[in-house]
Every structure is written in C-alpha cells, then in structure tokens.
Amino acid sequence: MTTPSRTVTTRVVLLCFAAVLISYLDRTNISIAAIAMQEQLGWDEATKGLVLSSFFIGYLLLQVVAGSLANRWGGRIVLGVAVLWWSLFTGLTPPAALTSFAMLIAARIALGLGEAAVFPGSINMIGRWVPAEQKSRAVALFSSGLSLGTVLALPLTAWIIRVWGWPMAFYAFGALGLVWGAAWFGLVPEGRGVAATDSGGQAVPWRRIFTTPAVWAIITCHFAHNWALYLLLAWLPSYFKTTFSMTLANAGWYASAPWLASFVMANVGGLAADRMMRAGRSTTFVRKALLCVAFFGSAIFLLALPLANTPTTAVVLMCCTTSALAFAIAGFGPNAFDIAPRYADVVWGITNTAGTLPGIVGVAITGYLVQRTGSYAAPFQVTAGLCVVGALTYLAIGSGERQID
C-alpha cells in the first residue's frame, strides 16, 4: 500500500485544491461585497473592519479541534462535512446581514467554524494518499487554491454585484460547495493509499509538540505569512479603490492580479522544493531557503508600495510581494510532515491557530490605521517588519528533520 493509484492520488489532491479554492471564494467575496454593503448599510471603515475580521473568530476556535478530529477520524469525513457546513452559512450571509449586524457577525463566525477544517483535513488527506517525495508539491498545489480562489472571487464578485446585486455573490458561491460535496463523497475512497506512519490509536503528545522549537518556528512563520496574506486579501480592493479612485469593478480586477502571480509561484516553489531534495539538498536547507526568499522578498516590496503613485506601479509591486510570499507555502507548509509525520494534521491545526490571529487582529488594526492615517503606508510597514521576524526566527530554530516520533 506504499504506491497508491496515481488516479486516486491525483483526484484527492485536486479535490483538496478545489476545497481550498471554494473556501477562499466564500471568505474573500465579502472584501468586494463589503464595499457595496457598506454603502447600503451605512458602515464606517472601522465597522467594515469588524465584519471582515469576524470570520476569523470561528476559524480560530476550531483549528486544533479540526486537526485532532482529522487525525482520529480521517480527513475524508472531517473535510467533507466542513465544506457542506460552511457552504450553508455562505448562503445565509445575505439574510443575516439584512436582519441585523449581530446576525451577520454570527453568520461570519459560523462560516469560520466550518472553514477551520479545510487545511487540517487536507493535510491529513495528503498524508494518507501522497508519497513522501511528492508532498511539497502536493501541499503547494492544494494551498495555491487560496490564490486562485481569490483571483476568481474578486472580479467575479464585482461582476455579480454589478449585474445581480451583492446577495447573489453569496448564494452562487455557497451552491458550489454543495456540488463539491457530491463529488468528494462520490469519488474519494475510505482509507489511505500510502502506509501509515504509526499503528493507530496513539494519544497526541501535546507536551512534546509544544516544547519543540521547530514547531514554534513554524508557528512564527505561519503567523507572519498570514498577517501579510490576510491584510492583502481583505484590503486590496479597498486599497486600489480609495488610493487611486477606481471604480469597484476596476478595483476587483487590479486586486486579482497579485493572486494570479501567487498561484503560479506557489506551485513553482513546491516543484523546486521537491527537486532540490531529490538532488541531495537537506530538507532543512530547502525549507530555510524558501522562507528567506518569501519573507525578505515580500518585506522589500511592501516597503516600496507607499512610493507607488500610479495603479500600474502599485499592481506590479503587489504582484512581486505576493509572488515572493508564495514561496513560504512550500517552506512551512509541508514542514509538519518533516518534523512530526504522525501528527502533521494536529501540528497544522496548532500553527494555523496562530496564523488565524492576524485575521482577527491584523485586519481590524489595518482598518483602524487606515482610518487614523488616511493611507496604507503604516499597515504595509508593520507587515514588512513581521515578515523579517518570521525569516530570522526560522533561520534560528527551524528544522526539516524529524523531531517527534
């Protein structure tokens, strides 16, 4: 059972990719829809920031739980149920928003609760179905669904809103999850395609995990990466609209370009990681090299962004930022398989808990800073500093060697 059917393995990876893509359609469409919702419902920038960040409360709460459930019951059932759950609450977002602000916040939190399982569940499925020598590219591929989902979500949401109004964006994307669920349960088999790394039934070594420096290196990187990721996901459309006085549709198109670049470079990074390791480079070297490119590169371009005085210059710098940042996915993304292969889904749940905090704190702080300063320079500078901290921390204590048996 160490050589799974290539057809089944490909199917699993592509459906995990599709799940991540749908999750980002469902969480990102509000960054465009919120502009129209703000005008209709009378929000200020700080209120809009609270709406954008509320999703991450639910997303934060169930990360570790989702990883533990996937480790115990398998990613097939955990991920399948999660997609159906969050698709339901995507569709319920418009009636909730039109009922009351509290109902909207509750619907966004419920959406986050469901989406908490998308990465731990997918990591579990990669562990079950993908051979070790292909894991970097598999993790990079399914994770890059976040970039392609954003590429599609921004202009598509803007177009749907212009033609049918903002509620239809939530109804249409919610329906996609139901289609995915039918394909997932119909095409993905039970069990696994590669040999288990343990005999099963073992308790999660929580103390060992939390006292391992290499785990904290991933936690730091995940936090820094997601601070940059969530800031850009939530605020790029507003950045282009307010900084360069664009229409809503044009802001959506400009904001989508950096995520297309990210999608391409994430997969380049995954292929490069596996190729370097096949050529004899140590796993530790590969992970550190990719994370240095990601964090130092994105910091440089973020610091240059406030100097952009045309939308073309801004979008080029933003594409460079997201391209560099995308290399981090093949850096810390598969690292849980390196250091704790039996508990990669649990480790991911833990590190993505830290990675979710920027969605709550960072997105809301960005709204405050923009309202207070009237520009995006301060949020970009803070984000660049955190990227540098992430790189330096991983260089100091990160590892690609097995740490937890």
C-alpha positions as semicolon CSV with decimal commas, in nm:
position;residue;x (nm);y (nm);z (nm)
1;M;0,000;0,000;0,000
2;T;0,302;0,232;-0,034
3;T;0,229;0,305;-0,403
4;P;-0,126;0,439;-0,429
5;S;-0,309;0,457;-0,759
6;R;-0,197;0,771;-0,937
7;T;-0,557;0,835;-1,042
8;V;-0,686;0,830;-0,684
9;T;-0,394;1,035;-0,553
10;T;-0,446;1,299;-0,823
11;R;-0,818;1,303;-0,752
12;V;-0,759;1,357;-0,380
13;V;-0,510;1,640;-0,433
14;L;-0,726;1,815;-0,692
15;L;-1,038;1,793;-0,476
16;C;-0,842;1,929;-0,177
17;F;-0,729;2,209;-0,408
18;A;-1,093;2,268;-0,506
19;A;-1,198;2,276;-0,139
20;V;-0,938;2,544;-0,060
21;L;-1,039;2,737;-0,373
22;I;-1,407;2,731;-0,270
23;S;-1,316;2,829;0,085
24;Y;-1,140;3,138;-0,045
25;L;-1,425;3,223;-0,279
26;D;-1,652;3,211;0,026
27;R;-1,430;3,409;0,259
28;T;-1,291;3,660;0,006
29;N;-1,607;3,763;-0,176
30;I;-1,701;3,983;0,120
31;S;-1,393;4,201;0,066
32;I;-1,563;4,321;-0,255
33;A;-1,921;4,280;-0,136
34;A;-1,842;4,480;0,179
35;I;-1,789;4,791;-0,034
36;A;-2,147;4,770;-0,164
37;M;-2,277;4,654;0,174
38;Q;-2,104;4,948;0,340
39;E;-2,286;5,194;0,116
40;Q;-2,626;5,028;0,168
41;L;-2,595;4,960;0,541
42;G;-2,404;5,274;0,645
43;W;-2,084;5,124;0,786
44;D;-1,771;5,327;0,857
45;E;-1,424;5,182;0,789
46;A;-1,383;5,050;1,144
47;T;-1,720;4,871;1,126
48;K;-1,623;4,719;0,792
49;G;-1,301;4,600;0,952
50;L;-1,501;4,421;1,222
51;V;-1,715;4,248;0,960
52;L;-1,408;4,137;0,766
53;S;-1,233;4,009;1,077
54;S;-1,529;3,831;1,244
55;F;-1,488;3,526;1,020
56;F;-1,158;3,455;1,192
57;I;-1,311;3,417;1,536
58;G;-1,478;3,092;1,432
59;Y;-1,179;2,997;1,218
60;L;-0,951;3,035;1,521
61;L;-1,164;2,838;1,765
62;L;-1,172;2,507;1,577
63;Q;-0,825;2,481;1,423
64;V;-0,678;2,244;1,682
65;V;-1,007;2,058;1,719
66;A;-1,026;2,007;1,341
67;G;-0,667;1,878;1,331
68;S;-0,736;1,636;1,617
69;L;-1,059;1,512;1,458
70;A;-0,885;1,460;1,123
71;N;-0,604;1,272;1,297
72;R;-0,856;1,044;1,469
73;W;-1,131;1,000;1,208
74;G;-0,957;1,087;0,883
75;G;-0,978;1,387;0,655
76;R;-1,245;1,243;0,426
77;I;-1,534;1,277;0,669
78;V;-1,400;1,586;0,850
79;L;-1,332;1,787;0,536
80;G;-1,649;1,670;0,362
81;V;-1,879;1,772;0,644
82;A;-1,692;2,101;0,691
83;V;-1,740;2,212;0,330
84;L;-2,113;2,143;0,345
85;W;-2,139;2,336;0,673
86;W;-1,961;2,649;0,556
87;S;-2,142;2,647;0,222
88;L;-2,472;2,664;0,410
89;F;-2,359;2,970;0,605
90;T;-2,223;3,136;0,293
91;G;-2,575;3,122;0,152
92;L;-2,719;3,252;0,479
93;T;-2,496;3,562;0,484
94;P;-2,730;3,800;0,293
95;P;-3,044;3,735;0,502
96;A;-2,831;3,761;0,816
97;A;-2,686;4,098;0,706
98;L;-3,028;4,235;0,620
99;T;-3,170;4,119;0,955
100;S;-2,915;4,274;1,189
101;F;-2,546;4,345;1,235
102;A;-2,531;4,082;1,513
103;M;-2,678;3,816;1,284
104;L;-2,420;3,899;1,017
105;I;-2,136;3,862;1,267
106;A;-2,283;3,528;1,384
107;A;-2,305;3,400;1,025
108;R;-1,945;3,500;0,955
109;I;-1,827;3,326;1,273
110;A;-2,019;3,011;1,173
111;L;-1,856;3,026;0,829
112;G;-1,519;3,039;1,002
113;L;-1,602;2,738;1,219
114;G;-1,656;2,529;0,908
115;E;-1,355;2,655;0,718
116;A;-1,129;2,575;1,015
117;A;-1,114;2,216;0,886
118;V;-1,006;2,289;0,531
119;F;-0,628;2,285;0,586
120;P;-0,601;2,024;0,867
121;G;-0,838;1,797;0,673
122;S;-0,642;1,843;0,351
123;I;-0,310;1,786;0,528
124;N;-0,449;1,461;0,666
125;M;-0,551;1,351;0,315
126;I;-0,208;1,441;0,173
127;G;-0,054;1,227;0,448
128;R;-0,285;0,938;0,357
129;W;-0,257;0,949;-0,021
130;V;0,063;1,123;-0,135
131;P;0,411;0,961;-0,128
132;A;0,675;1,144;0,076
133;E;0,878;1,258;-0,224
134;Q;0,576;1,444;-0,368
135;K;0,441;1,609;-0,054
136;S;0,595;1,956;-0,108
137;R;0,434;1,999;-0,448
138;A;0,105;1,848;-0,325
139;V;0,086;2,089;-0,030
140;A;0,184;2,379;-0,256
141;L;-0,080;2,281;-0,512
142;F;-0,376;2,248;-0,278
143;S;-0,267;2,555;-0,080
144;S;-0,243;2,759;-0,400
145;G;-0,618;2,719;-0,425
146;L;-0,633;3,020;-0,193
147;S;-0,464;3,234;-0,458
148;L;-0,674;3,111;-0,750
149;G;-0,989;3,137;-0,538
150;T;-0,902;3,498;-0,471
151;V;-0,823;3,562;-0,839
152;L;-1,168;3,435;-0,929
153;A;-1,352;3,582;-0,630
154;L;-1,256;3,946;-0,671
155;P;-1,355;4,022;-1,032
156;L;-1,633;3,763;-1,036
157;T;-1,787;3,905;-0,719
158;A;-1,763;4,256;-0,861
159;W;-1,937;4,141;-1,181
160;I;-2,211;3,952;-0,995
161;I;-2,277;4,254;-0,773
162;R;-2,298;4,486;-1,071
163;V;-2,545;4,259;-1,253
164;W;-2,750;4,098;-0,974
165;G;-2,657;4,275;-0,651
166;W;-2,431;4,175;-0,364
167;P;-2,654;3,897;-0,212
168;M;-2,619;3,682;-0,527
169;A;-2,241;3,654;-0,474
170;F;-2,304;3,460;-0,154
171;Y;-2,582;3,245;-0,297
172;A;-2,380;3,143;-0,605
173;F;-2,060;3,058;-0,420
174;G;-2,246;2,871;-0,147
175;A;-2,400;2,643;-0,410
176;L;-2,053;2,547;-0,537
177;G;-1,977;2,381;-0,204
178;L;-2,277;2,153;-0,238
179;V;-2,156;2,038;-0,581
180;W;-1,809;1,978;-0,437
181;G;-1,957;1,768;-0,154
182;A;-2,129;1,534;-0,401
183;A;-1,800;1,488;-0,591
184;W;-1,596;1,436;-0,273
185;F;-1,810;1,165;-0,119
186;G;-1,868;1,003;-0,458
187;L;-1,508;0,993;-0,583
188;V;-1,279;0,974;-0,278
189;P;-1,249;0,630;-0,116
190;E;-1,217;0,547;0,251
191;G;-0,880;0,453;0,397
192;R;-0,539;0,551;0,267
193;G;-0,309;0,497;-0,026
194;V;0,030;0,511;0,149
195;A;0,139;0,318;0,455
196;A;0,050;0,466;0,793
197;T;0,335;0,623;0,989
198;D;0,209;0,464;1,311
199;S;0,000;0,175;1,430
200;G;-0,300;0,399;1,510
201;G;-0,477;0,477;1,832
202;Q;-0,189;0,667;1,988
203;A;-0,251;0,971;2,204
204;V;-0,134;1,305;2,068
205;P;0,189;1,405;2,251
206;W;0,076;1,759;2,327
207;R;0,359;1,846;2,565
208;R;0,624;1,722;2,321
209;I;0,468;1,922;2,040
210;F;0,451;2,245;2,239
211;T;0,807;2,216;2,371
212;T;0,970;2,153;2,034
213;P;1,150;2,464;1,899
214;A;1,092;2,357;1,538
215;V;0,715;2,370;1,599
216;W;0,750;2,726;1,728
217;A;0,948;2,815;1,417
218;I;0,650;2,705;1,205
219;I;0,413;2,892;1,436
220;T;0,610;3,215;1,389
221;C;0,627;3,172;1,012
222;H;0,259;3,087;0,988
223;F;0,172;3,398;1,188
224;A;0,394;3,628;0,978
225;H;0,279;3,477;0,648
226;N;-0,089;3,501;0,738
227;W;-0,058;3,857;0,867
228;A;0,057;3,956;0,518
229;L;-0,188;3,721;0,348
230;Y;-0,498;3,836;0,533
231;L;-0,413;4,204;0,515
232;L;-0,384;4,178;0,136
233;L;-0,687;3,953;0,095
234;A;-0,914;4,179;0,296
235;W;-0,792;4,524;0,195
236;L;-0,651;4,511;-0,160
237;P;-0,979;4,605;-0,331
238;S;-1,030;4,894;-0,091
239;Y;-0,664;4,996;-0,134
240;F;-0,694;5,028;-0,510
241;K;-1,037;5,192;-0,495
242;T;-0,950;5,458;-0,237
243;T;-0,584;5,522;-0,324
244;F;-0,636;5,555;-0,699
245;S;-1,009;5,649;-0,711
246;M;-1,103;5,339;-0,909
247;T;-1,446;5,200;-0,981
248;L;-1,549;4,889;-0,789
249;A;-1,508;4,667;-1,096
250;N;-1,160;4,801;-1,178
251;A;-1,051;4,765;-0,815
252;G;-1,153;4,400;-0,832
253;W;-0,950;4,338;-1,147
254;Y;-0,639;4,513;-1,015
255;A;-0,665;4,334;-0,681
256;S;-0,689;3,994;-0,850
257;A;-0,361;4,020;-1,046
258;P;-0,131;3,967;-0,745
259;W;-0,314;3,646;-0,658
260;L;-0,267;3,504;-1,006
261;A;0,107;3,564;-0,962
262;S;0,087;3,398;-0,620
263;F;-0,087;3,092;-0,764
264;V;0,186;3,040;-1,022
265;M;0,479;3,098;-0,786
266;A;0,340;2,878;-0,507
267;N;0,346;2,582;-0,744
268;V;0,691;2,678;-0,874
269;G;0,808;2,676;-0,511
270;G;0,659;2,332;-0,446
271;L;0,821;2,181;-0,754
272;A;1,154;2,348;-0,668
273;A;1,143;2,212;-0,311
274;D;1,091;1,850;-0,419
275;R;1,352;1,884;-0,694
276;M;1,615;2,028;-0,458
277;M;1,560;1,746;-0,210
278;R;1,584;1,483;-0,485
279;A;1,913;1,646;-0,587
280;G;2,051;1,587;-0,237
281;R;1,984;1,914;-0,056
282;S;1,884;1,867;0,305
283;T;1,522;1,929;0,394
284;T;1,631;2,193;0,647
285;F;1,826;2,383;0,380
286;V;1,531;2,374;0,140
287;R;1,277;2,498;0,395
288;K;1,506;2,780;0,512
289;A;1,594;2,889;0,158
290;L;1,231;2,913;0,052
291;L;1,129;3,103;0,363
292;C;1,410;3,354;0,323
293;V;1,303;3,425;-0,034
294;A;0,942;3,455;0,081
295;F;0,983;3,682;0,380
296;F;1,279;3,903;0,292
297;G;1,149;3,945;-0,062
298;S;0,795;4,038;0,037
299;A;0,923;4,279;0,305
300;I;1,125;4,472;0,047
301;F;0,830;4,510;-0,189
302;L;0,588;4,604;0,089
303;L;0,818;4,885;0,199
304;A;0,828;5,012;-0,160
305;L;0,448;5,014;-0,204
306;P;0,379;5,353;-0,041
307;L;0,603;5,509;-0,308
308;A;0,377;5,387;-0,589
309;N;0,200;5,684;-0,749
310;T;0,014;5,502;-1,029
311;P;-0,208;5,194;-1,020
312;T;0,022;5,016;-1,266
313;T;0,325;5,064;-1,042
314;A;0,123;4,955;-0,741
315;V;-0,005;4,636;-0,903
316;V;0,347;4,542;-1,022
317;L;0,486;4,585;-0,670
318;M;0,191;4,397;-0,526
319;C;0,248;4,110;-0,771
320;C;0,613;4,098;-0,664
321;T;0,502;4,091;-0,299
322;T;0,259;3,802;-0,340
323;S;0,500;3,612;-0,568
324;A;0,772;3,622;-0,306
325;L;0,532;3,541;-0,022
326;A;0,404;3,236;-0,213
327;F;0,737;3,057;-0,166
328;A;0,657;3,031;0,204
329;I;0,388;2,771;0,128
330;A;0,649;2,513;0,027
331;G;0,862;2,629;0,321
332;F;0,649;2,595;0,633
333;G;0,350;2,420;0,467
334;P;0,498;2,067;0,440
335;N;0,726;2,120;0,740
336;A;0,486;1,943;0,977
337;F;0,538;1,624;0,773
338;D;0,916;1,669;0,821
339;I;0,919;1,713;1,196
340;A;0,609;1,519;1,310
341;P;0,473;1,297;1,031
342;R;0,229;1,112;1,258
343;Y;0,074;1,434;1,379
344;A;0,110;1,667;1,078
345;D;-0,262;1,749;1,081
346;V;-0,253;1,831;1,452
347;V;0,061;2,045;1,415
348;W;-0,100;2,229;1,125
349;G;-0,409;2,296;1,338
350;I;-0,188;2,439;1,613
351;T;0,025;2,657;1,384
352;N;-0,277;2,779;1,188
353;T;-0,439;2,882;1,516
354;A;-0,152;3,129;1,550
355;G;-0,188;3,200;1,179
356;T;-0,552;3,292;1,229
357;L;-0,484;3,562;1,487
358;P;-0,376;3,811;1,218
359;G;-0,716;3,765;1,057
360;I;-0,878;3,893;1,373
361;V;-0,618;4,142;1,496
362;G;-0,433;4,240;1,180
363;V;-0,735;4,300;0,958
364;A;-0,908;4,509;1,226
365;I;-0,587;4,702;1,306
366;T;-0,546;4,777;0,936
367;G;-0,892;4,933;0,929
368;Y;-0,803;5,145;1,233
369;L;-0,467;5,257;1,089
370;V;-0,618;5,344;0,752
371;Q;-0,893;5,546;0,916
372;R;-0,646;5,716;1,152
373;T;-0,368;5,794;0,899
374;G;-0,561;5,815;0,574
375;S;-0,320;5,580;0,392
376;Y;-0,196;5,221;0,379
377;A;0,171;5,301;0,445
378;A;0,167;5,212;0,816
379;P;-0,002;4,870;0,770
380;F;0,248;4,782;0,494
381;Q;0,542;4,878;0,717
382;V;0,414;4,673;1,012
383;T;0,364;4,373;0,783
384;A;0,715;4,402;0,640
385;G;0,861;4,401;0,991
386;L;0,671;4,086;1,085
387;C;0,797;3,912;0,768
388;V;1,155;3,984;0,870
389;V;1,088;3,844;1,218
390;G;0,945;3,527;1,063
391;A;1,252;3,471;0,848
392;L;1,500;3,533;1,128
393;T;1,312;3,305;1,368
394;Y;1,305;3,015;1,121
395;L;1,675;3,060;1,043
396;A;1,747;3,036;1,416
397;I;1,531;2,741;1,527
398;G;1,360;2,592;1,220
399;S;1,434;2,235;1,111
400;G;1,348;1,985;0,841
401;E;1,448;1,682;1,049
402;R;1,209;1,457;1,239
403;Q;1,157;1,584;1,593
404;I;0,851;1,397;1,723
405;D;0,801;1,019;1,696
